[in-house]
Amino acid sequence: MNTLVLTTSYTFEFALITMIAATLYFFLERYNLSDEYKPVSTLAILTTALAVVEYYNMKDFFTLENLSKDTLNYPTEYRYITWLIATPIMLYTYFVLTKFNKTQKSIVIITISLNFLMIVSGYFAESSYSNNTMSITFSYLMFTVGFVSWLGIVFIFSRTLPKLINNQNNPNNAICLKCLSVVQKLVIFGWAIYPVGLFITFFDGSVGTALTREIIYNFGDCFNKVGFALICFACAKKLSKKTT
């Protein structure tokens, strides 16, 4: 059995099991949060539970038998549907945590809009290239649009949000800033995993490269969805203790 095939299948199983465990954890620990921060738990559950549903829908593709075939139909649409729904929920979780969903609605709208643009353009970049429906120039253009949108989100989380938190006269600022510092790293380094997975297929259309992309996506989903939700949930627990 090809090592790449085994790795692709097992990383999928690992990601699925991890997201199931995270969903159960957020549900069981929800009652340790104050009522003020229970919405953070709800959003964390949605983030991982939606991913579990979509991964379950993709399970047939990642069987060893299917991955060993010479030609494969990759679950691109399933992934992008998940990202289109889950990533704005992830971002919104931090805004709920910091109450920016009530006090900084314009920033929330801009961030979510950039996120949608990033995902949609990424889908067109990947699907048009893999299906040969558009020129490579179009794929590069869409990739660039998605990349610039991601940079906009990075700027908001790295520059705009720290200033907004510091400008607030709030005793919880230190906790929110500490949480933000970790979230920043996920948005910068964790989310950078995905364009790497897409970009490598522009130079090599082999099955091996496509499977490598799927491995990258599996790790990316597990690391980012579970990580983002855990960070915000842990911060919510700390804030809950201060309010009780």
C-alpha positions as a printed NumPy array, in Angstrom:
array([[  0.   ,   0.   ,   0.   ],
       [  1.321,   3.432,  -0.994],
       [  2.567,   5.445,   2.005],
       [  0.914,   8.592,   0.663],
       [ -2.423,   6.799,   0.406],
       [ -2.138,   5.525,   3.983],
       [ -1.184,   8.967,   5.287],
       [ -4.089,  10.614,   3.48 ],
       [ -6.601,   8.143,   4.898],
       [ -5.229,   8.173,   8.434],
       [ -4.95 ,  11.963,   8.677],
       [ -8.598,  12.152,   7.628],
       [ -9.57 ,   9.708,  10.389],
       [ -7.448,  11.614,  12.901],
       [ -9.066,  14.935,  11.978],
       [-12.578,  13.477,  12.148],
       [-12.062,  11.84 ,  15.547],
       [-10.417,  14.972,  16.949],
       [-13.315,  17.163,  15.848],
       [-15.861,  14.735,  17.313],
       [-13.982,  14.774,  20.627],
       [-13.784,  18.573,  20.588],
       [-17.524,  18.87 ,  19.939],
       [-18.295,  16.607,  22.89 ],
       [-15.875,  18.545,  25.094],
       [-17.464,  21.905,  24.281],
       [-20.916,  20.485,  24.971],
       [-19.995,  18.885,  28.297],
       [-17.964,  21.872,  29.511],
       [-20.58 ,  24.397,  28.404],
       [-22.099,  24.403,  31.873],
       [-18.864,  25.727,  33.378],
       [-19.386,  29.012,  31.553],
       [-21.435,  31.89 ,  32.873],
       [-24.603,  32.734,  30.944],
       [-22.819,  35.759,  29.506],
       [-20.273,  33.559,  27.712],
       [-22.378,  30.515,  26.828],
       [-22.768,  31.819,  23.235],
       [-19.019,  31.241,  22.807],
       [-19.586,  27.566,  23.578],
       [-22.487,  27.429,  21.121],
       [-20.319,  28.857,  18.346],
       [-17.438,  26.521,  19.215],
       [-19.801,  23.538,  19.003],
       [-21.116,  24.755,  15.648],
       [-17.581,  25.126,  14.29 ],
       [-16.506,  21.574,  15.031],
       [-19.906,  19.9  ,  14.589],
       [-20.338,  21.308,  11.073],
       [-16.887,  20.016,  10.203],
       [-17.805,  16.584,  11.57 ],
       [-20.907,  16.466,   9.357],
       [-18.969,  17.379,   6.23 ],
       [-16.132,  14.98 ,   7.066],
       [-18.695,  12.233,   7.483],
       [-20.01 ,  13.072,   4.013],
       [-16.462,  12.771,   2.65 ],
       [-15.663,   9.467,   4.365],
       [-16.153,   7.299,   1.269],
       [-13.526,   9.248,  -0.637],
       [-10.889,   8.667,   2.038],
       [-11.19 ,   4.887,   2.243],
       [ -7.984,   3.048,   1.372],
       [ -9.747,   1.242,  -1.452],
       [-10.891,   4.459,  -3.114],
       [ -7.595,   6.308,  -2.63 ],
       [ -5.768,   3.464,  -4.37 ],
       [ -7.62 ,   4.101,  -7.635],
       [ -5.797,   5.689, -10.571],
       [ -8.43 ,   8.406, -11.04 ],
       [-10.127,  10.224,  -8.178],
       [-12.93 ,  12.751,  -7.831],
       [-11.722,  14.986,  -5.032],
       [-14.184,  16.334,  -2.418],
       [-13.41 ,  19.962,  -3.249],
       [-17.008,  21.178,  -3.027],
       [-17.549,  19.532,   0.37 ],
       [-14.488,  21.253,   1.774],
       [-15.402,  24.69 ,   0.506],
       [-18.986,  24.393,   1.729],
       [-17.604,  23.637,   5.19 ],
       [-15.124,  26.505,   5.06 ],
       [-17.759,  28.924,   3.775],
       [-19.921,  28.208,   6.824],
       [-17.36 ,  27.39 ,   9.527],
       [-14.74 ,  30.122,   9.052],
       [-17.115,  33.074,   9.593],
       [-18.411,  31.313,  12.705],
       [-14.825,  30.97 ,  13.928],
       [-14.137,  34.665,  13.424],
       [-17.473,  35.667,  14.924],
       [-16.68 ,  33.623,  18.037],
       [-13.891,  36.022,  18.956],
       [-16.102,  39.023,  18.294],
       [-18.735,  37.597,  20.639],
       [-16.067,  36.914,  23.247],
       [-14.917,  40.547,  23.196],
       [-18.445,  41.97 ,  22.701],
       [-17.28 ,  43.558,  19.44 ],
       [-20.332,  42.028,  17.77 ],
       [-22.28 ,  44.729,  19.635],
       [-19.793,  47.611,  19.808],
       [-17.808,  47.294,  16.553],
       [-20.327,  46.017,  14.033],
       [-18.577,  47.65 ,  11.067],
       [-15.35 ,  45.752,  11.82 ],
       [-17.314,  42.516,  12.13 ],
       [-19.027,  43.073,   8.768],
       [-15.748,  43.922,   7.017],
       [-13.99 ,  40.87 ,   8.472],
       [-16.774,  38.444,   7.584],
       [-17.03 ,  39.946,   4.084],
       [-13.296,  39.501,   3.523],
       [-13.617,  35.936,   4.74 ],
       [-16.395,  35.134,   2.257],
       [-14.381,  36.716,  -0.544],
       [-11.335,  34.654,   0.464],
       [-13.24 ,  31.355,   0.433],
       [-15.214,  31.988,  -2.761],
       [-12.185,  33.159,  -4.739],
       [-10.2  ,  30.202,  -3.396],
       [-12.871,  27.835,  -4.638],
       [-12.849,  29.33 ,  -8.127],
       [ -9.047,  29.213,  -8.177],
       [ -8.975,  25.531,  -7.259],
       [-12.007,  24.226,  -9.153],
       [-11.321,  26.111, -12.392],
       [ -7.75 ,  24.804, -12.475],
       [ -8.46 ,  21.2  , -11.482],
       [-11.429,  20.934, -13.864],
       [ -9.723,  22.845, -16.694],
       [-12.792,  25.069, -17.057],
       [-10.838,  28.343, -17.135],
       [ -7.336,  29.478, -18.014],
       [ -4.475,  29.281, -15.55 ],
       [ -4.461,  33.091, -15.534],
       [ -7.975,  33.087, -14.078],
       [ -6.898,  30.642, -11.378],
       [ -3.935,  32.839, -10.453],
       [ -6.204,  35.901, -10.386],
       [ -8.673,  34.212,  -8.045],
       [ -5.807,  32.949,  -5.897],
       [ -4.494,  36.513,  -5.632],
       [ -7.924,  37.861,  -4.652],
       [ -8.177,  35.234,  -1.925],
       [ -4.645,  35.966,  -0.738],
       [ -5.283,  39.716,  -0.499],
       [ -8.545,  39.061,   1.377],
       [ -6.651,  36.894,   3.854],
       [ -4.082,  39.674,   4.322],
       [ -6.964,  42.019,   5.143],
       [ -8.153,  39.657,   7.882],
       [ -4.596,  39.348,   9.198],
       [ -4.338,  43.155,   9.351],
       [ -7.585,  43.428,  11.302],
       [ -6.531,  40.822,  13.866],
       [ -2.937,  42.061,  14.113],
       [ -3.425,  45.839,  14.065],
       [ -7.046,  46.907,  14.395],
       [ -8.364,  44.64 ,  17.15 ],
       [ -5.46 ,  45.163,  19.61 ],
       [ -6.022,  48.935,  19.391],
       [ -9.757,  48.56 ,  19.926],
       [ -9.222,  46.36 ,  22.981],
       [ -6.647,  48.726,  24.483],
       [ -8.984,  51.674,  23.962],
       [-11.639,  50.   ,  26.067],
       [-11.713,  50.642,  29.79 ],
       [-12.334,  47.003,  30.583],
       [-10.774,  44.854,  33.339],
       [-10.909,  41.882,  30.965],
       [ -8.547,  43.465,  28.438],
       [ -5.525,  41.398,  29.489],
       [ -7.37 ,  38.096,  28.989],
       [ -8.807,  39.191,  25.629],
       [ -5.396,  40.362,  24.405],
       [ -3.75 ,  37.103,  25.451],
       [ -6.433,  35.171,  23.584],
       [ -6.014,  37.47 ,  20.586],
       [ -2.261,  36.856,  20.461],
       [ -2.889,  33.132,  19.952],
       [ -5.765,  33.709,  17.526],
       [ -3.456,  35.962,  15.486],
       [ -0.977,  33.122,  15.071],
       [ -3.735,  30.774,  13.936],
       [ -5.041,  33.268,  11.384],
       [ -1.527,  33.98 ,  10.098],
       [  0.217,  30.611,  10.233],
       [ -2.677,  28.176,  10.55 ],
       [ -4.683,  29.623,   7.696],
       [ -1.559,  29.885,   5.524],
       [ -1.629,  26.078,   5.341],
       [ -4.516,  26.146,   2.881],
       [ -3.042,  28.318,   0.107],
       [  0.122,  26.206,   0.296],
       [ -1.978,  23.111,  -0.351],
       [ -3.68 ,  24.793,  -3.29 ],
       [ -0.57 ,  26.418,  -4.741],
       [  1.464,  23.21 ,  -5.029],
       [ -1.151,  21.758,  -7.389],
       [ -0.56 ,  24.622,  -9.832],
       [  2.865,  23.168, -10.629],
       [  2.117,  19.456, -10.571],
       [ -1.184,  17.84 , -11.478],
       [ -0.217,  14.324, -10.403],
       [ -2.282,  12.173,  -8.055],
       [  0.551,  12.255,  -5.517],
       [  0.479,  16.043,  -5.335],
       [ -3.315,  16.048,  -5.047],
       [ -3.121,  13.589,  -2.141],
       [ -0.483,  15.781,  -0.501],
       [ -2.932,  18.673,  -0.79 ],
       [ -5.626,  16.569,   0.907],
       [ -3.221,  15.73 ,   3.746],
       [ -2.48 ,  19.433,   4.19 ],
       [ -6.203,  20.203,   4.229],
       [ -6.868,  17.453,   6.789],
       [ -4.228,  18.787,   9.163],
       [ -5.332,  22.358,   8.503],
       [ -8.955,  21.635,   9.357],
       [ -8.07 ,  19.793,  12.54 ],
       [ -5.51 ,  22.339,  13.708],
       [ -7.504,  25.463,  12.874],
       [-11.089,  24.543,  13.69 ],
       [-10.341,  22.737,  16.926],
       [ -7.556,  25.141,  17.876],
       [ -9.555,  28.313,  17.257],
       [-12.576,  26.991,  19.138],
       [-10.457,  25.742,  22.068],
       [ -8.662,  29.056,  22.453],
       [-11.865,  31.089,  22.535],
       [-13.537,  28.555,  24.834],
       [-10.602,  28.62 ,  27.276],
       [-10.713,  32.409,  27.289],
       [-14.472,  32.316,  27.935],
       [-13.867,  30.048,  30.954],
       [-11.379,  32.533,  32.399],
       [-13.752,  35.429,  31.84 ],
       [-16.604,  33.434,  33.381],
       [-14.601,  32.951,  36.577],
       [-14.121,  36.713,  36.85 ],
       [-17.852,  37.352,  36.549],
       [-18.905,  34.827,  39.202]])
